[in-house]
Amino acid sequence: MAYKKFDEAEKKVDQSARRIYGAFPREMERRALQGITNRVLGGTNGTQGPLITATVADGSTGGIKTTTNVTCLINGEQSICIAQDNLKMTAGTMGSNCVAKFLVCTGTGTSGTVIGPGNVVSKADYATVALANAAAKLPDLPDGYCALGYALFNSPAASDVVLESCGLLSTAGTVAYTDLMCMPYDD
């Protein structure tokens, strides 16, 4: 005679609700939801008040900087991201006459990092620069991070750009910065 524990689960019962990540059958959906819920709360005192963002801008000697300390909510925990100058992007070369987005984000207890580029778009493939800019997408937000902003970088028409050495300063092309409160779900 086979014995069974009185509260043993039936073999046909789905146990995914008992696991944290099992409730989301696809990693892509879990990461998208996390990107929206991990967000900037406001200033370092943790209150919202007027909208306070990291204020992403050109670094003083290269790279990108955040000029404002912000409080972030990352995976349900409050974290402070301090202002940081000269955040470097991934080393590499971006072709001439191209456009790409670089994501500025932070993890718990960090002062920020630059991820990217997302897809690199050739401006020659589009009728206008505005259409090429719209086709450029943000790279994926790393697991456990909060989006602070992004840089939309247009490389010059005449030459390639070595990313880490130029640091996205406007002398190597043109840069437009956008501050974010959370990862956009349509970009």
N, C-alpha and C positions, 0 to 999 in steps of 0.2 A: 504494500500500500504506500503510495507516494504522499508525502506530507507537504503542505504549503503554509507559509507564514500567513497569518490572518490579514495583513495589510500589504501583501506582495502585489505589485502591479501586474495586471494582465499583460501578456506578451504582445497583444495587438494594440495596446494603448500607447499613444504618442507621448513621450516624455520630454519633448522639446521645451515645454513651459518651465521645467525645473532647471534648465541651463540658461545662462545669461545670453549667449550668442545664438543659441538654438531657436530662440523665439523669432529671429530674423532669418528666414531660410536662405537669403542671399546677402552676401557681404556688402554688395553695392548699395542696397537699401539701408542697411545699418549705418554705413559710413555717411550716406546722404543725410540721414536723420541726425547723426552726431554732428555733422558740419553745421546744421541749422541750430541745434540746441546749444552747442559750445559757442558762447557769444561774449562780446564785450559788454560789461555791466555799466561802466562809467568810470569816474575818477578813482583814485586809490583809496578813498574812504568808503567805497563800496556802494555809494548811493547813486542813483541815476541823475536826478536834477536835470540841468541842461545836458543835451547830448554831448558826451565827451568821447572822442575817438583818439586813436594812437597818432594821428596826423603824420602820415607817411610822406617823406620828401627826399630830395637829393641828400646824400651824405656829404660831410664837409670835405673829405679827401677821396671820395669814391664810395661806391656802394649806395645803400639806401639807409635812411634813418627813420626812427619813430621819435617824435619830439615830445610826446606826452605819456606819462605813466598812466596805465589803465588797469582796472580790475576786470578779470575775465572769469567766466564760469566754464570750467572744463570738466566734463564727465561728472557734473554735480558738485564739484569742489571749487571754492573760490581760490583764485590765484592772481598775483600781481605781476604784471609785465612792466618792467622799468623802461624808460626811454633809452634808446641805444643808437649810437652813430656808427656808420660805415659797416652795415650788415652786408656781407658779400654773397653774391649768387654763385651757383654752381659753375665751375670752370668749363670753358668751352668756347666755340666760335659760332657766331650768328652771321648768316650770309648778308650780303648787301641787299638793300631794297626789300626788307622783310619786316614783319611786325609780330610781336609775341607778348604775352602777359606773364609776369612774375608775381607769385603770391608771397605776401609777407604774413607770417603767422607765428604763433607762440605755443609752446607746450607748458605744462605746469612747472613753475619755478624757473623759466628761461626768460631771456630778454628779447627773443625774437630770432627768426631765421628767414631766409629767402629760398623759396622753392620754385623751380621752373627751369626753363620756360615751359609753358603749356605747348600747344601745337604752334609751330612756327609757320606763318602764312606769308607767301610771296605777294607783294603788292601788285606785281605785274599780272596776276591771275584775276584781278578785280577791276571793275570800271573806275572806282574811286578809292581813295585812301580810307574814307569812312566805312566802306563796305569791307575792306580788308581788316580794319580795326574790329568790326563787329564779328568777323569770322574767327578772330583769335580767342581762344578759350583759356580759362584758368587751369593750372595743373590740379591734380587731386590733393585735397587736404589730408595730411598724414593723420593716422589714427591717434587720438588723444591731443589734438591741437585745436587752436582757435584762430580763425582768420582775422587779421588786423587791417589789411588793405592790399592793394596790388599796384604794380607799375605796368603801364601799357607802353612798350618800348618800340619805336620805329627806327630801324637802322638806316644809316645814310645810303643814298643810291649808288655812291661811287666805290665804297669799300666794305669789306667784312669787318666785324667787330669782335675783338677778343674780350669776352665778357668779364672775367675776373679782374683783369688789369684796368679796364676802363670803369668798372663799377657802375655802369648805367648813367654816368654823368651826361648832361645834355651835350657836351662837346663830342660825344661819340654817336649822336643821333638825337632824337627828341623823345622825351618821357612825359607822360601824364600820369598823375597819381590819383588814386581813389581810396578813400577810407571805407572800411567795412565794419559792421556790427556783428555779422556772422557770415558764414560762407553762403554766397548767393546760390540758389538752386537752378538758375537759368543761365549761368555764365560759364 
